[in-house]
């Protein structure tokens, strides 16, 4: 099989996770954040196996080469699986090395993570008491040898595989499993005060200490216990029974997901070989399964919440209120006069909540329409919408039940909203609604006023503090008209297919975004061939649509200055013809997750700029409802362009993306160091001071 023309998206994604690992290895990053990056790496990898590895394995079982829209040569799934498993094992070794070095740093900071064999007498007594009071009632040991079939094991849990023996006999032994109840109790237990030192223990080690008490009635006197975890296929198969609703299908699909096929089995490499063979047989693991030996600790995702036991280092900069909204009593009044761009996490997300709360109590507001994809667990957005409904407003929420890993949460929100009289739209078969839009309608006398927002990110208060996103607050009539067209379509997608195509200002997937992007790139190519200035700047999470990647390479070859800021997947072309120039591509991984999507096209000096919910992937452009919004306010346009310039100048946290995916940092040698997230904060904060100064002088 010939080598693929484009770097497979899954290999490219692993390169992104390697950048996360680089942050954990960076000694200039605060120690708590380095541990957090290890947790992020682990959580990312879990999801990668649940989704992408599971998909590749299913494709391999079906046979053949995955079809691509442009029919470019692609690798067989088994070839990609073999390559990615090689990379995963390399990254796991690097992860283990970094964790060892971090433990050395922890000890230097007088923080000690102790295991069950390292406790003092007082600490052991504390652990025994803690187990009796808090842990015992949360565990149910499973005597797996006496059960005909292996019981259901949870996908996101960790388990202790226990081997019980008697000193007097090498033959008498028994196996048991214990699910570690980290969800209800947390993973970390702080041990009694050790002077200036902080000692802690993991919950699984608390259980290890108490194994003789748990199994005392069996008469065993030797115990070995090692961690393992399963990762299962996260695909939800929805049946085609037309007599069942989407909600019923989702509920049924979620139950099936819990029993999904294992796609990875990770275990402590010190595990008893007999127990390992027993588990492999019972779980029906075979040569196709990803069986990965690891260290003593698994589910490092919990380390994202490592206890804050470190001396306060440099204080994190707080989000601030956008200067245009600071002096006004009502957000509504401001955006009816001018557009406002919120840039999270630098600007406070609270003003979105304020906007919805104002609408909820405004006697002139008649309706609120909003899309929701991923919501906070204690969502203030939902609370505001419920209050609006209670106050007699017509509230309509497009709630995407198929948002991966948020399906159960969104089913819960559906129930809550409908109980309060909110109209909930549940999406479209075989298509996700990923656009982030809102339109609020009010009537004052005979006058109808509409305002709202278009965002690149989710309406989630928690993620808004760690995800970098743009949200345009606007009352622009043409934008509001298009948002209404989107909702008109969503209310009845079967009979109103034409509505999306009638949008005049927004680019909307799946009807015209791809076409319009192609036209915009073609225009840049034409300008470049005439010897005129031509420029494209893209900021995306992922760029894997090979048709558009090829188009960008054509543009670069024609002389268009193409600059790409891609956080994650970048399916770069493996080979470039002699004399051609690859687009300049970087990735920024830092304290915040770069999530905002921006598209800039020079267009003969017109400077067209859009913010978007869509990445340049086949799924986003052809199989989702997405929205890209033009920035029409000149000041806001210049602000976003200034931020893009800062990011393209980053020489501290940016890495060069190329076919070798080595993640080499952009060099700062002989230059002023520019860390773009820090510089963006400084830029926006300075703008706030300037506006405040102008306001006070007036």
C-alpha positions in Angstrom: 0.0 0.0 0.0 1.4 3.4 -1.0 2.0 6.0 1.7 -1.1 8.3 2.2 -0.8 11.7 0.6 -2.1 13.4 3.8 -1.0 12.7 7.3 -3.9 10.7 8.8 -6.0 12.7 11.3 -5.5 10.3 14.1 -1.7 10.4 13.9 -1.9 14.2 13.8 -4.1 14.1 16.9 -1.5 12.1 18.8 1.0 14.8 17.8 -1.3 17.3 19.5 -1.4 15.2 22.7 2.4 15.1 22.6 2.3 18.9 22.8 0.2 18.6 26.0 3.0 16.2 27.3 5.6 18.9 26.4 3.8 21.3 28.8 4.0 18.7 31.6 7.7 18.4 30.9 8.3 22.2 30.9 10.0 23.2 34.1 9.0 26.8 33.7 5.4 25.7 34.1 4.2 25.7 37.8 4.3 22.3 39.3 0.6 22.0 39.9 0.0 22.9 36.3 2.5 20.3 35.1 0.6 17.6 37.0 -2.6 19.0 35.5 -1.2 18.6 32.0 -0.4 14.9 32.8 -4.1 14.6 33.7 -5.2 16.3 30.5 -2.9 14.0 28.5 -4.4 11.0 30.1 -8.0 12.1 29.7 -7.4 13.0 26.1 -5.9 9.6 25.4 -8.9 7.9 27.1 -11.3 9.7 24.8 -9.1 9.0 21.8 -9.4 5.3 22.4 -13.1 5.4 23.1 -13.8 7.3 19.8 -11.1 7.1 17.2 -9.4 3.8 18.0 -12.8 2.2 18.4 -13.9 3.6 15.0 -10.7 2.4 13.2 -11.2 -1.1 14.7 -14.8 -1.2 13.4 -13.7 0.0 10.0 -11.0 -2.7 9.9 -13.6 -5.4 10.8 -15.7 -4.2 7.9 -12.8 -4.1 5.6 -11.7 -1.7 2.9 -10.3 1.8 2.8 -12.2 4.7 4.3 -13.8 6.8 1.6 -12.7 10.4 1.3 -14.7 13.2 -0.3 -11.8 13.9 -2.7 -10.8 10.3 -3.2 -7.2 11.0 -2.1 -5.3 7.8 -1.3 -5.8 6.9 2.4 -4.2 4.2 4.6 -6.0 1.0 5.6 -7.3 1.3 9.2 -5.0 -1.5 10.3 -2.0 0.4 9.1 -3.1 3.5 11.0 -3.8 1.4 14.1 -0.3 -0.1 14.0 1.3 3.3 13.6 -0.7 4.9 16.3 -0.1 2.0 18.8 3.6 2.5 18.3 3.3 6.2 19.0 1.1 5.6 22.0 3.6 3.3 23.6 6.4 5.8 23.0 4.3 8.6 24.6 3.4 6.4 27.5 7.2 5.9 28.2 7.7 9.7 28.0 4.7 10.1 30.4 6.2 7.7 32.9 9.6 9.5 32.7 8.0 12.9 33.3 5.9 11.6 36.2 9.1 10.3 37.9 10.8 13.7 37.5 7.7 15.5 38.8 7.7 13.2 41.9 11.3 14.4 42.6 10.0 18.0 42.3 7.2 17.2 44.7 9.6 15.9 47.3 11.7 19.1 46.9 8.4 21.0 47.7 7.9 18.8 50.7 4.9 17.1 49.1 4.9 13.3 49.4 2.5 10.9 47.7 2.8 7.8 49.8 1.7 4.3 49.0 0.4 1.6 51.3 3.9 0.3 52.2 5.3 3.8 53.2 3.0 4.8 56.0 4.0 5.6 59.6 2.1 3.9 62.4 -0.1 7.0 63.0 -0.8 7.3 59.3 -1.8 3.6 59.0 -4.2 4.0 61.9 -5.7 7.0 60.3 -6.1 5.1 57.0 -7.8 2.2 58.8 -10.2 4.6 60.5 -10.9 6.5 57.3 -11.6 3.3 55.5 -14.1 2.1 58.2 -15.9 5.5 58.3 -16.0 6.5 54.6 -14.8 3.9 52.2 -16.2 0.5 53.3 -19.8 1.3 52.6 -18.8 2.5 49.1 -17.2 -0.8 47.9 -18.6 -4.2 47.0 -15.9 -6.8 46.3 -16.7 -9.1 43.4 -15.6 -12.7 43.8 -15.2 -13.2 40.1 -14.2 -16.9 40.1 -17.6 -17.9 41.5 -19.6 -15.7 39.0 -20.4 -17.5 35.7 -20.0 -14.3 33.6 -17.8 -11.4 34.2 -19.9 -8.6 35.7 -20.3 -5.3 33.9 -17.2 -3.1 34.4 -17.5 0.6 34.1 -15.6 2.4 31.3 -14.3 5.3 33.3 -13.6 3.5 36.6 -10.4 1.9 37.9 -10.4 -1.5 39.5 -8.1 -3.3 41.9 -7.5 -6.9 40.8 -6.9 -8.8 44.1 -5.1 -12.1 44.5 -5.6 -13.7 47.9 -3.2 -16.5 49.1 -2.3 -18.5 52.2 1.2 -18.7 53.4 0.8 -22.4 54.1 -0.2 -23.4 50.6 0.9 -22.3 47.1 -2.2 -23.9 45.6 -5.0 -22.2 47.6 -5.7 -18.7 46.1 -8.7 -16.7 45.0 -9.3 -13.7 42.8 -11.5 -10.7 43.5 -12.2 -7.3 42.0 -12.9 -4.0 43.7 -14.1 -0.8 42.0 -12.2 2.2 43.4 -15.0 4.7 44.4 -13.1 7.8 43.3 -16.3 9.4 41.8 -18.0 9.6 45.2 -14.9 10.0 47.5 -12.2 11.6 45.3 -8.9 10.1 44.5 -6.7 11.9 47.1 -6.7 11.6 50.8 -4.6 14.0 52.9 -2.8 12.3 55.7 -2.4 13.7 59.3 -0.2 16.7 59.6 3.5 16.0 59.1 4.9 19.4 60.2 6.0 21.4 57.3 5.5 18.5 54.9 2.3 17.4 53.2 1.6 13.7 53.0 -1.2 12.2 50.9 -2.3 8.8 49.7 -4.4 7.6 46.8 -7.8 6.0 47.5 -6.7 2.7 45.9 -3.8 2.5 48.4 -6.3 3.1 51.3 -8.1 0.0 50.0 -4.9 -2.0 49.8 -4.1 -1.3 53.4 -7.4 -2.7 54.4 -7.5 -5.8 52.3 -7.0 -8.1 55.3 -10.1 -6.5 56.9 -12.2 -6.7 53.7 -11.5 -10.4 53.2 -11.0 -11.5 56.8 -13.7 -14.2 56.7 -11.9 -16.1 53.9 -8.9 -17.1 56.0 -6.3 -15.7 53.6 -3.2 -14.0 54.9 -1.4 -12.7 51.8 -2.8 -10.2 49.4 -1.6 -8.6 46.1 -3.7 -5.9 44.4 -2.9 -4.2 41.2 -4.9 -1.5 39.2 -6.4 -1.9 35.8 -8.9 -0.1 33.7 -10.9 -0.8 30.6 -11.7 1.7 27.8 -14.8 0.9 25.7 -16.1 1.8 22.3 -18.1 5.1 22.9 -20.2 4.8 19.7 -23.9 5.0 20.3 -25.8 2.9 17.8 -29.3 4.3 17.3 -31.8 1.9 15.9 -34.0 2.7 12.9 -37.3 1.9 14.6 -39.6 4.7 13.5 -42.0 3.9 16.4 -39.5 5.1 19.0 -38.5 8.7 19.7 -35.0 10.1 19.5 -35.0 10.3 23.3 -35.9 6.6 23.6 -33.2 5.7 21.1 -30.6 7.8 23.0 -31.5 6.2 26.3 -31.3 2.7 24.7 -28.1 3.6 22.9 -26.5 4.9 26.2 -27.3 1.5 27.9 -25.7 -0.3 24.9 -22.6 2.0 25.2 -22.0 0.8 28.7 -21.7 -2.7 27.4 -19.5 -1.6 24.5 -16.6 -3.6 23.2 -13.3 -3.1 25.1 -10.8 -1.2 22.9 -8.0 -0.9 25.5 -7.0 -2.8 28.6 -4.4 -1.0 30.7 -2.9 -2.8 33.7 -0.1 -2.6 36.2 2.8 -4.5 34.7 3.5 -6.1 38.1 0.1 -7.8 38.1 0.0 -11.5 38.9 0.3 -13.4 35.6 -2.5 -15.8 36.6 -4.9 -12.9 37.3 -3.9 -11.2 34.0 -4.7 -14.4 32.0 -8.0 -14.8 33.9 -9.1 -11.3 33.2 -8.0 -11.5 29.5 -10.2 -14.6 29.1 -13.2 -13.3 31.0 -13.1 -9.9 29.1 -12.6 -11.7 25.8 -9.4 -9.8 25.0 -7.4 -11.1 22.1 -4.6 -10.1 19.8 -6.7 -7.3 18.3 -7.2 -5.7 21.7 -4.9 -2.9 22.9 -3.5 -4.6 26.0 -1.1 -2.1 27.5 1.2 -2.7 30.5 1.6 0.4 32.6 2.7 1.7 36.0 1.2 1.5 39.4 -1.2 4.4 38.8 -4.0 4.6 36.2 -6.8 7.2 35.4 -4.4 10.1 35.7 -7.3 12.3 34.6 -8.0 12.7 38.3 -4.6 14.4 38.6 -6.2 17.4 36.9 -7.7 18.0 40.4 -4.5 17.4 42.3 -4.9 19.0 45.8 -3.7 22.6 46.0 -0.9 22.0 48.5 1.7 24.2 47.0 2.8 27.7 48.1 1.0 30.3 46.2 3.0 31.0 43.0 2.3 33.9 40.7 -1.4 34.7 40.9 -3.5 33.9 37.9 -4.9 37.0 36.1 -8.6 37.3 36.7 -11.2 37.7 34.0 -12.4 41.3 33.7 -15.6 42.9 32.5 -15.5 44.1 28.9 -15.0 47.9 29.1 -18.0 48.6 26.9 -20.2 46.8 29.4 -18.7 48.0 32.6 -20.3 51.4 32.9 -23.8 50.5 31.7 -26.5 49.1 33.9 -27.8 46.8 31.2 -26.0 44.7 28.6 -29.1 45.0 26.4 -28.8 48.7 26.1 -25.2 48.6 24.9 -25.6 45.9 22.2 -28.7 47.7 20.7 -26.3 50.5 19.9 -23.1 48.7 18.9 -21.5 45.3 18.5 -19.4 44.0 21.4 -16.9 41.2 21.2 -16.3 39.1 24.3 -13.0 37.2 24.3 -13.0 34.4 26.9 -11.4 33.6 29.3 -10.0 37.2 29.4 -13.4 38.8 29.5 -16.0 37.6 32.1 -18.6 35.1 31.0 -20.9 36.7 33.5 -22.2 39.2 31.0 -23.8 36.5 28.9 -25.7 35.4 32.0 -26.6 39.0 32.6 -27.9 39.4 29.1 -30.2 36.3 29.5 -31.3 37.4 33.0 -32.2 40.9 31.6 -34.3 39.2 28.9 -36.0 37.0 31.5 -37.4 40.0 33.4 -37.8 42.6 30.7 -41.6 43.0 30.2 -41.0 43.9 26.5 -39.1 40.6 25.7 -41.5 38.1 24.0 -39.1 35.3 23.1 -35.6 33.8 23.5 -34.2 31.2 21.0 -30.9 29.6 21.8 -28.7 26.6 20.9 -27.0 24.5 23.6 -24.4 21.8 23.0 -22.4 21.4 26.3 -23.6 23.0 29.5 -22.1 23.4 32.9 -23.3 20.9 35.5 -24.9 23.7 37.5 -25.9 25.9 34.5 -26.7 29.5 35.2 -27.7 29.7 31.5 -30.4 27.1 32.1 -31.6 28.9 35.3 -32.0 32.2 33.3 -34.0 30.4 30.6 -36.2 28.8 33.2 -36.9 32.2 34.8 -37.7 33.6 31.4 -40.3 30.9 30.8 -41.8 31.4 34.3 -42.1 35.1 33.4 -44.2 34.2 30.4 -41.6 34.5 27.7 -41.6 32.0 24.8 -38.3 30.1 25.3 -37.0 27.7 22.7 -33.8 25.7 23.2 -32.1 23.6 20.6 -30.5 20.9 22.8 -28.1 18.6 21.0 -28.7 15.2 22.6 -25.9 13.7 20.5 -23.1 15.8 22.0 -20.6 13.1 22.7 -20.1 12.3 26.4 -22.8 14.9 27.3 -25.7 12.8 26.1 -26.9 11.9 29.6 -26.5 15.5 30.9 -28.5 16.9 28.0 -31.3 14.3 28.5 -31.4 15.6 32.1 -31.6 19.2 31.0 -34.3 18.3 28.5 -36.5 17.0 31.3 -35.8 20.1 33.5 -36.6 22.5 30.7 -39.7 20.9 29.6 -41.1 20.7 33.1 -40.8 24.5 33.2 -42.6 25.0 29.9 -39.6 25.5 27.7 -39.9 24.3 24.1 -36.9 21.9 23.5 -35.8 21.0 19.9 -33.9 17.8 19.9 -31.9 17.9 16.7 -31.8 16.3 13.3 -31.3 12.6 12.5 -27.8 11.8 11.3 -26.7 15.4 11.9 -25.5 17.4 14.9 -26.4 21.0 15.6 -23.1 22.6 16.6 -23.8 26.3 15.9 -23.7 28.6 18.9 -26.4 31.2 18.4 -29.0 33.1 20.3 -31.8 35.6 19.2 -33.9 37.6 21.7 -37.0 39.4 20.4 -38.7 42.3 22.2 -41.6 44.5 21.2 -41.8 48.2 22.3 -45.0 49.6 21.0 -45.2 48.8 17.3 -41.5 48.3 17.1 -39.8 44.9 17.1 -36.2 44.7 18.2 -33.9 41.7 17.9 -30.5 41.1 19.5 -28.4 38.2 20.6 -25.0 36.6 19.9 -22.9 34.2 17.8 -20.2 32.3 19.6 -17.3 30.0 18.8 -17.7 28.1 22.1 -20.2 26.5 24.4 -22.5 28.2 26.8 -20.6 26.8 29.7 -19.5 28.9 32.6 -16.9 26.4 33.7 -15.2 25.9 30.4 -15.3 29.6 29.7 -12.6 30.1 32.3 -10.2 27.7 30.6 -11.3 27.7 26.9 -10.3 30.6 24.7 -13.3 31.7 22.6 -15.0 34.6 20.9 -18.6 35.7 21.4 -20.1 38.5 19.3 -23.0 40.3 21.0 -25.0 42.1 18.3 -28.3 43.5 17.2 -27.4 43.5 13.5 -30.6 42.9 11.6 -29.2 40.7 8.9 -27.4 38.5 11.4 -30.5 38.2 13.5 -32.6 37.4 10.4 -30.2 34.5 9.6 -30.3 33.1 13.1 -34.1 33.1 12.9 -33.8 31.2 9.6 -31.6 28.6 11.3 -34.2 28.1 14.1 -37.1 28.1 11.5 -35.2 25.2 9.8 -34.5 23.4 13.1 -38.1 23.4 14.1 -39.0 21.3 11.1 -35.9 20.2 9.1 -37.9 17.9 6.8 -40.2 20.5 5.3 -37.9 23.5 5.6 -34.6 22.3 4.1 -34.5 25.4 1.8 -34.3 27.8 4.8 -30.6 27.5 5.6 -29.8 28.2 2.0 -31.6 31.6 2.3 -29.1 32.9 4.9 -27.6 36.0 3.4 -25.0 37.1 6.0 -23.9 34.0 7.9 -22.1 31.1 6.3 -24.0 28.0 7.3 -23.2 24.3 7.1 -24.1 22.0 5.6 -25.5 24.2 2.8 -23.0 26.9 1.8 -20.0 27.2 4.1 -17.8 24.9 2.1 -18.7 26.5 -1.2 -18.1 30.0 0.2 -14.8 29.1 1.7 -13.7 27.7 -1.7 -14.7 30.9 -3.4 -12.8 33.0 -0.9 -9.6 31.0 -1.4 -10.0 31.1 -5.2 -10.2 34.9 -5.0 -7.0 35.0 -3.0 -5.3 32.7 -5.6 -6.5 35.0 -8.4 -5.1 38.1 -6.7 -1.8 36.4 -6.0 -1.5 35.4 -9.7 -2.0 39.0 -10.7 0.9 40.0 -8.4 -1.4 41.7 -5.9 -1.4 41.2 -2.1 -3.1 38.0 -1.1 -3.4 36.7 2.4 -5.3 34.0 4.4 -5.1 33.5 8.2 -7.0 30.7 9.8 -7.3 29.9 13.5 -8.9 26.5 14.0 -9.0 23.5 16.4 -8.7 21.0 13.6 -7.9 21.1 9.9 -8.4 17.6 8.3 -10.7 18.2 5.3 -8.2 17.1 2.6 -10.0 19.0 -0.1 -9.5 22.3 1.7 -6.0 21.4 2.8 -5.1 20.7 -0.8 -6.7 24.1 -1.7 -4.6 25.9 0.9 -1.4 24.3 -0.5 -2.5 25.5 -4.0 -3.0 29.0 -2.6 0.5 28.9 -1.0 2.0 27.7 -4.2 0.3 30.6 -6.1 1.9 33.1 -3.7 -0.9 33.6 -1.2 0.6 34.3 2.3 -1.2 31.4 4.2 -0.8 31.4 8.0 -2.4 28.7 10.1 -2.9 28.5 13.9 -4.1 25.0 14.5 -4.5 23.7 18.0 -5.0 20.0 17.3 -5.4 17.9 14.1 -3.6 19.1 11.0 -3.7 16.7 8.1 -0.7 18.2 6.4 0.3 17.0 2.9 3.2 14.6 3.3 5.0 15.7 0.1 5.2 19.1 -1.5 6.4 19.6 -5.1 9.7 21.1 -5.7 9.6 24.9 -5.5 6.3 25.0 -3.6 6.0 26.5 -0.2 4.0 24.9 2.6 1.6 27.1 4.5 3.1 28.4 7.7 1.4 26.5 10.4 1.8 26.7 14.2 0.1 25.2 17.2 -0.2 27.0 20.6 -0.7 24.9 23.7 -0.6 26.9 27.0 -2.6 27.6 30.1 -5.9 28.0 28.2 -7.3 25.7 25.6 -7.3 27.5 22.2 -10.9 27.0 21.0 -11.9 30.0 19.0 -12.2 29.7 15.2 -11.4 32.6 13.0 -11.1 33.0 9.2 -9.4 36.0 7.6 -9.2 36.7 3.8 -7.6 39.8 2.4 -10.0 39.9 -0.6 -8.3 42.7 -2.5 -8.2 45.0 0.6 -11.8 44.3 1.8 -10.4 42.3 4.8 -13.2 39.8 5.3 -13.1 38.2 8.8 -15.4 35.6 10.3 -15.7 33.9 13.7 -17.1 30.3 13.5 -18.3 27.3 15.4 -16.9 25.0 12.7 -13.5 23.4 12.2 -12.4 22.5 8.7 -13.3 18.9 8.9 -15.7 16.8 6.7 -18.1 16.3 9.7 -18.4 20.0 10.4 -18.8 21.2 6.9 -21.0 18.5 5.5 -22.7 16.8 8.4 -23.4 19.4 11.0 -25.4 22.7 11.4 -22.7 25.3 11.9 -22.5 29.0 11.6 -19.7 31.4 10.6 -20.4 35.1 11.3 -18.7 38.0 9.5 -17.3 40.8 11.7 -18.8 44.0 10.4 -17.6 46.4 13.0 -14.2 47.8 12.0 -12.9 48.3 15.5 -13.7 44.7 16.5 -12.2 43.5 13.2 -8.9 45.3 14.0 -9.0 43.8 17.6 -9.2 40.2 16.3 -6.5 40.9 13.7 -4.3 42.3 16.4 -4.8 39.1 18.5 -4.1 36.9 15.5 -0.9 38.9 14.9 0.1 38.3 18.6 -0.5 34.6 18.2 1.5 34.3 15.0 4.4 36.1 16.8 4.3 33.6 19.8 7.8 32.2 20.3 7.3 30.7 23.8 4.3 28.3 23.5 4.0 27.9 19.8 5.3 24.8 17.9 5.8 24.4 14.2 3.5 22.0 12.4 5.0 20.0 9.6 5.0 16.6 8.0 7.5 15.3 10.7 5.2 16.3 13.5 8.2 16.8 15.9 6.6 19.7 17.7 9.7 21.9 17.5 9.2 25.2 19.4 9.3 28.4 17.4 12.7 29.9 18.1 12.9 33.0 20.3 16.7 33.4 19.9 17.7 37.0 19.5 14.0 38.2 19.8 11.8 39.5 22.5 9.9 36.6 24.1 6.2 36.7 23.2 3.8 34.4 25.1 0.6 35.0 23.2 -2.0 34.2 25.9 -0.2 36.5 28.3 0.2 39.2 25.6 -3.5 38.9 24.6 -4.5 39.5 28.2 -2.2 42.5 28.4 -3.6 43.9 25.0 -7.2 43.6 26.1 -6.6 44.9 29.6 -4.7 47.9 28.1 -7.7 48.6 25.9 -9.9 48.5 28.9 -7.7 51.1 30.7 -7.7 53.3 27.6 -11.5 53.3 27.4 -11.9 53.9 31.1 -9.6 56.8 30.8 -11.5 58.3 27.8 -14.8 57.8 29.6 -13.6 59.6 32.8 -12.1 62.5 30.8 -15.4 63.0 29.1 
